[in-house]
Amino acid sequence: LRHNGQHRLLRTLQQDITQRARRRYPGFDTLAVAEQWQLLARLARQPTRAISQALAPPSDKKLSSARFCRQVAQLQTLRNAL
C-alpha cells in the first residue's frame, strides 16, 4: 500500500465486481453506466451515490486511511452482494 498499492487494490476490487456482474447478469455491459449503478444499488441495497463513489476511478492522490478503508468496505459489500 505504501507504493501506490491503494489504487491497485481499488482497481482490482472494482474489476472483480464488474466481472461478477457480467457473469450474473447477461447484458450488464450493454447497460448505460447509470443503469449499471442502479442495478448494483438494488442488489447491494445501497444508494446509487454509494455505488458511484465506490466504482469511481481512483484519483491520483493518495487517500486518507479512513477514506481508503471506507471505500474498500463499500466495494467488499457490493462484491458480496453479487
HELIX and SHEET records of a PDB file:
HELIX    1   1 GLY A    5  ARG A   24  1                                  20    
HELIX    2   2 PHE A   28  THR A   30  5                                   3    
HELIX    3   3 VAL A   33  ALA A   44  1                                  12    
HELIX    4   4 THR A   48  LEU A   55  1                                   8    
HELIX    5   5 SER A   65  ALA A   81  1                                  17    
END                                                                             
